[in-house]
Amino acid sequence: MGNLLKGILVASLSPFDSEYRLDVKATHDHMAWLSKNRFGGIVCNAHAGEGETLTRKERKTIIQIAKEEIKGKFPIVAGVEAVAIPEVTELIKDAKEAGADAVMVCPPPIHGWVANLNPEIAVTYHQEIYKSIDFPQVLFRYRRDIPFSYPTSALVDIVKTVPSVIGIKLAGSDVMRYEDDVRALLALDKKITIMPAATLMSYYFFQFYADGGLTGFANFAPKMVIDLFDECKKDNVALARKIHNQIYGLARIIYGDTSVNIHTRYKVAAAYIGSIPSSRVRPPLNPVPESEQKRIYSAMVEAGLL
């Protein structure tokens, strides 16, 4: 199971109709569009897919559609998030029954918890999930500014004590922290898939070490992200830098201020490229301002995507 994931994983989007219902046809079309790319996997129902706003039934439907459209070309990972172990267990069971090959387990959003001060809570959380259901887990380490961001020590303890952990998504743009995490994980006897998240910094992360990457940026620039990873793996720094320079302006806008809008910006760019029909997001999220949409469009033109 440890070799289940490799290469670039795309965090898919969730299209909604004018009544904010899941647009089933658009979801089929989106998954079919993604399936034509050389991905190492897809992650449904994560933050890029507005997983927090989806019902349990909708989450299962999206996984089923992904399985139908992808047809085994690459693995399906389902995002799950809940504090209660029984609840997260049910979400994992749902994902497994719907056809997912693994789950990406988000940190539990416990009020008042600062993971850096009490990392043992993170370790216990994943241990208890494993005791409840033995199904492949991908860890999601949040950016440093989020209270639930696991410290390196917790990552190491979880990987060492939870047999079902097969990979980790490392979010954030802190290069030093990324290197510290990777060095600690590579020192372990157990091999897991290490995937950075921030496309803005992928050029640097990929050059140091990565088994792949996990990003919603690939919803509208799949070839660029895949090529960037490939060229870094081949130590072709000049070509990798060229790709990085090509997407940098767009990435700066997508990953700019008000990070809660990162995933809504994904939708704007994906709608421009045609992988989804609309950039509509489900409340309480709000649409990207028109002025920012224009900036995204211009940056996509400059990057050669439009």
Phi, psi and omega in degrees: 000335182297337180261016182297322187245138174194157181080198184272124173258134179261132174272104189290166181257166178239103181287141177237151178272187185293344177259011180066024173271154176299126179273099186296315180298316179295327177293318175301313182295320180297313180294323178295320178298315180295324184296342181279355182259161185272061180276160173266355179167172178228143177243112180266155169064021176272196182295323177299328178269013179055042184305327182293338182264356183272147173281165178300319179295318180296321179301315179296318180300316182297318178296317179298319179294318179301315180298319181294319185276327183281330173056040174077010181294327176204163185293154176249126177245138180248130175285137176225145181209123176191155178275312184290130180301316178301323181290313180295329177296317179295322178295322178292319177299317178302314182297317180297313181295328182281345176120008178289149178266341181197171175233147170258114186266116178284152177301146180288124182280072183276126181303129176085353183278129172243109189300328181292333180271327180229069182293340182297335178295319178297318181296312179300319181304308182287328175296317181291325175298315180298319178297327183280322180206126180268094181216141186306129180247137166252127178281151176237105178266115183288168174301157184300328185282356178265130186304331184271018182281116183294134173286167182304320182300322179291319178302314181298313182296322179294313181298322182288329189249354181242101184300335185278354179285122183244348183193173180212137173260121180255107182268159177111167183247012182278104184295319181295317179296319179301313181296319177300315180298312184296316180299319180294320181288322180290339180283348180281156177290330183277133178264125174232166178276123182255122185228114171287161186248320191282109180299331179301327183250006185301325179306320181280317181296314182298325181290326179286297177188135172194142174271351181172204177206160181225113188205147173279348178301333182286355174291340182226351177222052186300314183296320181297316181294316180295316180295321178300314179297313182300315182291325176294320179296329179272004182059028177270077189296320183299314180289322177299318179297322179298316178294317178302314179296327182292322184261355188300314182300317178293318180297325179296326178284313181300317183259032182280204181297168184052071186298343176297340181268002180306313186283333174288328175292323174307315183294322178299312181294321180293325177292321177297321184279339177099011179278344169222155184278341186209151178268015184300133176245157183269133177304147017274002175294151181243153180298154174291133179305148184301322180298323179286325176300321179295321178296320178296316180300313181298319180293326178291322176297315181296327180281352180085016181273338181234000000 
